[in-house]
Amino acid sequence: MSLGAYAGATDTGRTRRRNEDSYVVAPPLFCVADGMGGAQAGEVASRLAAAAVEEVVDQSGRSGPERVTSLIQEANRRVYERSSVDPTVSGMGTTITVALVEDGVTIGHVGDSRAYLVRGGVLTQLTEDHSLVNELVKSGKLSREEAEQHPQRSVITRALGTDPDVDVDAFTVDAQPGDLFLLCSDGLTSMVDNEEILALLERNRNDLKGATKSLLTAANRGGGEDNITVVAFEIAPDGGDTVAMPAVGEDDTLVGLPAVDAAETVENVLADPEHDSPRTQEPVQRESGSRSARARLVLTMLALLAVAVVLLVWGLVR
């Protein structure tokens, strides 16, 4: 099995001031991390986690799931320890989805960022969201359609950095030549349905860089209510071009993170005057762009109503 083309891209979206997503493209390792918008310094958490995953050490003798789980546990440890000693980022957290290409493709996952597989013209979601609405769907209390509009759809039940240990879902996919894998934050899946995601991937199958850009454009066209990050890679088809994959930890290429160390990243972000102020929501509560927009609309309507009442009273007094 050989790795074919790969690409990654991220965008702040249309409503957020900062990008709290991070991603890694370091063949044979790929990763997407989405800092929790409702926690303090979510962008710091995602960068710390992605940096930890990128700094892979040799773990020979371990199976794919064990290696990926170890990587994610290390990322969790770094985020949790930083949050514990630095009150300015207390409560920060992040999702993470990792893919490691070896004999198969091993996926490791915490949160609601997703991994998909495109095979034979069919898009399959490989990961299961660690979210409140997904638990309600599994228990039969919500339909999939109801879950998409549920007011608590942004609440996740598992994240990196909120506890000293985290449960990791890890499994290996028996990949086939021509398979296309997609990792993405929920800024894509909350704005673009599966049918359009598949159509854009298939339309740009020979240009994965163009495919990732088209997915960002589609998410922004759908509202762009959150940061959007996508990473795509393919298993080279039989007879197709292949990419030489270095051993894990050698000649890694990190994309989507600033070229500074983790401590400097934290200091720079928190010193930025445009950094979003800390929020008082629970650590695993994301801020919903759609709810914020509705709140602004309600306030605007109340203000207009108040003005109308004042004008009416003034007219009666006259």
Secondary structure, 3 states (H helix, E strand, C coil): CCEEEEEEEEECCCCCCCCCEEEEEECCEEEEEEECCCCCCHHHHHHHHHHHHHCCCCCCCCCHHHHHHHHHHHHHHHHHHHHHHCHHHCCCCECEEEEEECCCEEEEEECCCEEEEEECCEEEECCCCCEHHHHHHHCCCCCHHHHHHCCCCCEECCCECCCCCCCCEEEEECCCCCCEEEEECHHHHCCCCHHHHHHHHHHCCCCHHHHHHHHHHHHHHCCCCCCEEEEEEEECCCCCCCECCCCCCCCCCCCCCCCCCHHHHHHHHHHCCCCCCCCCCCCCECCCHHHHHHHHHHHHHHHHHHHHHHHHHHHHHC
